[in-house]
Amino acid sequence: MYKLQNKLEKTDILKLYTKGYTQPTDFKIGIEYERLPITCSSYKATDYWSEYGIKNFLETFAKEETWDYITDDKNIIGLKNKHDTITLEPGCQIEISAKPERTIFELKNKIEKINSSIKPIADRMGITLLNYGVSPFSTNKAIQLIPKKRYKIMARYLWGILSDVMMRETAGIQCCIDFKSEEDAMRKFKLANKLSPFMTAMFANSPIRGSVDTGYKSFRALSWLNTDNDRCGFCGKISEEFSFEEYIDCVLKTPMIFIQRNGLCFEINGNITFEEFLKNGWEGTQATIEDYELQANLYFPEVRMRNFIELRNHDCVGGDLKYAILAIYKGIMYNNSAMDECEELLKHLQYKDFAELRFNIPKQTLQAQVKKTKVLDYAKEIINISEKYLKQEQTGEELFLDAIKELTLKGLCPADIIIKNWNTSWNRNMTKLISYLSNQE
């Protein structure tokens, strides 16, 4: 381990991860759940500033439900109530982050309680929140960024041809899991990366964008492929040898976008990496632990390390499908035998296979092939493994797998249902698509 110059040492950074060690008896599971707000009368993405926009929605919700404001330069960008938050993504996407719980039942109850408070206010304002992965009508040029300083800087910097789509149009679901040690964290981290293309395929739910069938079943996943290759994709090579230090090194070698000092943002625009910042500073400024935390938050791999593990690669889906995401991971990641079986299932696949899958999945999803085997076959086995070990826990959480099992056993993902209806009974009618998505609570 080498010593970093100036105020910050690598040992300080390591503590950000090791402080996450949790006893298995205390393992919990968390969810970050984004949705797309649209104006019911026009199907356009709901804006921030208008009379019936998201700013007024947040103010009304805070007043009626006694939540506190989260602000950025005096602009409301979210709400908080103890450990739960409602925050805004760049294009006004609304994200619920619920305090992790021991069971998916507890998380579901919490999400449903928050949603039951959101819905009447949204209904009064003519807003509906879609459980869907990409804006179905408005495209990025018609969607303004919310007034959060970092988003304007990110939009100027991110260089991929679909980075504006990612920021302004997409919504996803993230799952958060615990670890007991560095060894446990790295095992889960590597396995989660290997599972990620299969999970993306199972839950693909963003084929219609800008009122047209894009030809992709997950346009959201496609947008991430074209956002910023320096900070997106797999962290490392999903190697058998990986550590917190190696993860940190990936973050350090990533170009910096900006730093913050005294509430102000100073753009760096990729001119130096964080590693160079640590060694040499930048315009008289030395690196702090807060700078590293910002840098790590502006690093967007498929699976992200924090003092927990964040699994980030799923389109927003509705109903119990969103809890199926959590159930699959809980059944596998919290049981050593389940992890053994998944590792055995995927052991013959190399890094290049997972990398190719990542590029093929947005269009082909479950019908993609890797080494002459369909992704569908892997998906069925992944569900079976999770179900077996969830049943052993005797918590009843295996029932959350029913929604995804029903689709996967038919060889379908959520996007397949939409595409079929769009081209047949809906006759490419946006009203019917919106009605369908609005009923996917």
N, C-alpha and C positions, 0 to 999 in steps of 0.2 A: 504494500500500500504506500503510495507516495503522498507527500505533504503538499497541499495546495498553498500557494503564496497568499500573502495578504491576510485578510480577516477570516476567510473561509477555508476550512480543511475538509478533505473527503470524509473524514470520520464524522464531521458534523452532518454531512449530507446522508451518510449511511443511517444515522439515527432516525431520519424521517421514515425509513422503511422498517427498521427493527422495532420501533415503538408499536408496530402493528401486531406483534406476536400475541396470540390469543389462545387460551386453552380450548381444546376441542369441545368441551362441555359448554363453552360459551360462544361457539360459532353461531353467527347470524347470517342473514342474507338481506341484501338491499336492492332497491330498484330506483332508477332514474327514468322517468316516463314522459316523453315529449309528445305533444300533439300539435296539429296545425289548426289555428283559428281562422275560420272564413266567415264572411258576412253572408247570411242566409239569402238575402234578396238578390245578390249579384254573383255569389260563389267566389268573389275575389278574396285574396288574402286580407285579413283584417289588419288595418294599419295601427300605428301607435297613437297618433295625435288627434284623430277625429273625435267628434262628439260620442260616437259609439265605438271608440277604439280601445286598444288594450290598456292605455294609461288610465282611462276612466274606469275600465273594468277592474283593474287592480285597486284603484282608490275605493271603489264601491265595495269590493270584497273585503278589503282591510277594515273599512268602517263597520260593515255588517257582521263580520266574523271575528273582529278584534285581533287581526294579525298586524305585525309590525312591518314597516317599509324597509326594503333594501334599496339604497340609492347609489347613484354614480353621478357626481357633480350636481347634486340636488334633483336629478331625474329618477323617478321610480323605475327600477329594473327588476323588482321582485318583492316577495313577501316572505315573512318567516313567522313561525309559531313554535317556539321551543326548538326541537330538532328537525322539524319538517319545514320545507321551503317550497314556494312556487316562484320560479324564476323564468326569465325570458332568454331565449336564444336569439341570434342576430336578426332574424326576420320576423320577430314577434311569436315564434313558436313557444308554447307554454309547457314548462317542464315541472313536474312534481317530483321532488326528491324526498322520499320518506325515510325516517329513521329506521335503520336495519332492525329486523325482528328475528326471533328464533324460527318461526314457521311462516309459510306462505299464506296461511289462513289469516294471521295477524296483519300481514302486509296488505292483503286484499281488503280486509275490513277498514284499514286506514285509508287506502286509496278510494274506496267506495264512499267513505264518510266525507273526504275532501271533495270528491266529485259531486256528491249530493248537495254540497254548499255552493259549488261553482255553477252547476247547471241552471238554477233559477235566475241567477244574475246574468249569465250568458244569454239565456232565453229572452230576458227583458231587453237586452241590448242587440238582439238579432244576430248573435254569434253562435256558431256551432264549432265544436272541437273535434277534428277528424282523427280517427285512429288509422293513420295512413303514413306512408314513408316519404312522399314527395308532394309538393303543391299540385293539385289536380288541374287548376285553372290558371291562376296567376303565375307568371315566371319571374325570374330574379330581377329583370329590368323594371318590373312594376312593383317590386317589394323594397321599401326603404328599410335601411338598418335602424334599429332602435338607438336612442341616444346614449350609448355606452362607449366610452373613449376607445377601449381596446378593439372593439369590433371594426371601427373605421380604419384603424391602423392595420388590422389583420386583412381587411378587404383590399387595402392598397398593396399589401405585401404578397399574399398567397398567389402563386403564379400559375397554378393549374388551370386548364381551360374550363373546368367545371367547378372551380372553387366558389364562385358566386352562387351556384346552384346549391352546393353543400351548405353554405352559410345561411342563405335566405329561404331555401325551399324545403329542406329535408327535416324529418323527425324520426327519431329512433328510440329504442329501449336499451338501457344498459343494466347489467346485473353486477352486483358487488358481493364478493366472497372474502372470507377470512383465511388466515394461515397461522400455523403455530410456531413456525421457525423459518429460517432462510431456506433450508432444504425443502420444506413443505411448500413454501411460496414458489420456489423455482420449478418444482414438479408441477404444480397447478398452473403456473404461468405458461410453461412449455406445452402442456396438454391443452390448455384453453386456446392457445394459438393454433394448434393442429385441428381442434374442433371448429374453429371459427368459420371456415368456408362452408362446412356442412350446416352449421347453424344459420348462416346467412341464406343458404339455399332453402332450408325448411321454412323460414319465416319471411321470405321475400314478399313484399307487399307494396310495390310502387311502380306499376306498369304504365299508368295513364298520367301524363304530365302535359300541361298546356292544352288540355282537351284532346290530345291525340294518343294513340297507342304507340309508345316509343320503340317497341321491339325488344325492350328489356323488361325482365320481371322485377328487378330491383334497380331502378334508376338511381336510387339513393346510393347503393353500393358502387355503381358506376361513377357517381360524382366523387366519391372518396378516392377512386383510382386516379382521378384527374384533379387533385387538389394541391398536393405538395409532396413529392416523393422523398424529400429530405426528412419529413416528420410523420409520414403516414405509412401504412403497411405493417409488416412484421418487424418487431424489434429484435435485432440480431438475426441469426439464421436458424432459430428454433433448435439450437444445438443441444446435445445431451449435457454439455458442460456450460452452465450459465450461472450467474450470481448477481446479487444486488450491485456489486461493483461494475459488472459488465453492463447491466441495465443503465446505471448512472453514466457510464462512459458513452453510451448511445445518446443520452440526453446532452452530455457535454459537447459532443461532436456535431450537434445540430446547430445550424445558423440561428442567431438571435434576431427576434423581430423588434422588440423594444424593452426598455426597463422603466420602472416607475420610481419617482422620487418626490416626496412631499405632495402627493396627489396628482403629480403631473407625469405624462408619458413622454419619453424621449426615444424617438425612432432610431433603430440601428440598421434595419432593412437588410439583414443577412450579411452585413459586411464583416462580421466576426462570428466565430462560434463561442459557445459558453466556455469552452476550454481555454480559448484565447483570452476571454474576459477575465477568467480566474488568474491567469498568469500575468497579464499585462494591464488589467483594468481597461477603462474606456473613458476618454476625455476627463481624466482625473477622478473618475468614479471607480471604487473597488466593489467587488462582488460580495453580496450578503446572502444569507440563507433564504431570505424572501425573494431575491433575484432567482435563485435556483428553483424555488417552488413555482414562480411564474413561468420560468423556462420549461419545467416539467408539465405544467398545465397547457402550454402551447405546443406540446409534443403529442401527436394524435395516432399512436399505433393501434392496431386492432385490439390488442389487450394492453392495458396500461397499469403499471405498478404505482401504488400509493402505499399507505399503511394498511391497505387492503388491495385486492385485485379487481380491476374494473374491466368487464367484458362488454365491448362497445359496438359490436358489429351487426345489430339487428334492426330491421325496419320496424317502425311502430306498427303494432297490430292491436286488434280489439278483443273484447271479451276475455275468456279464459286463455286465449292464445298468449297474452302477455305474461300470464303466470306460468304457462308451460315453459317459457324460456327459463324462468327461475327454477322450475322443477327439474328440468333436464340437468342443469348445472349442480343443483343441490344433491340430486341422486348420485352424481358421478364424483364431484369434487370433495364431498365430505365422507367418502368411504374408500379406504385404500384398495379393497378388492375391486371396486368399480373402476378406479383409476388403472389398476393392473389390466383389467379387461379392455379398457379403451386404448391403453398403450399397446397392447398386443394386437388389437384390431388395426391400428394405424402404423405399426412398426416398420412395415415394408415400404412406406412412402417417404420420399426424401424431400428436402427443402424445395427443390425445383417443382415437385409435384404439387405442394401446397401453394407455391407462388403461381403456378399455371391455373390452379383451381380458382384462386382469388380473381383472376382475370376472366375466367370462363363462367363463373357462377352468376354474375348479374344478368346475363342473357339466358343461360341454359338451366340454371338452378338444379333441380333434382335429376334432370336428364343429362347433365354433364358427366363425363367419364374421366376416371383417373386409373391408369394402368389397366384398361379394358373392363373396369368395374364401374357401374353407375353410382353416382353420389347418392341416389335413392337407396341403394342397398346398404351403404354405410349409415345413412340416416335412420333406417329402420332398426339397425343393430344398436346405434347410440341410444335410441328411445328405449329399446328392450333392456339394455344395461341399466339405464337410469331407473326404469320402472322396477326392476328386480330389487334394487337396493333401497329404493324409497319404501317399498313394501316391507322390507326388513325392519325399517325404523318404526313401523306401526303408528305413524302419525296421520295416515290417510291422505298425505300430500300427493300420492300417485294419481289421484283423481284429476289433478291439474294437467296431466299428460293426455287426457282423453281428447281434448280439442285438437292437438297436433297429431295424435295417432290417427284420428278419423281422416285427416287430410293425407298424411304421409302414406298410410296403407293403400290409398288410392293412387299414389304417385303424384300427388298434387301439393302445391304451396298456395298460400292465400291469393297470390297474383293470378294463378291459373283460373280461379273462380271468377275473378274480376274480368279477365281477358275474354273468357267464354261468354259471360253475360254482356259485356260491352259490344261484342261483335254479333250477338244474336238478339236476345229478348230486349236488351236496352237500346239497341239500334244506335249505339254511340251517342246516347243522350246523356248530357252532363247532369241533368236533374236526377235521373235514375241512379247514376253513380254516387252523387252526393247523398241521396236518400239512403242508399245501401251503407255507405261509410258512416253516416250519422247514426245508424242503428247498431253499430258494432261496439257498443259500450262493453 
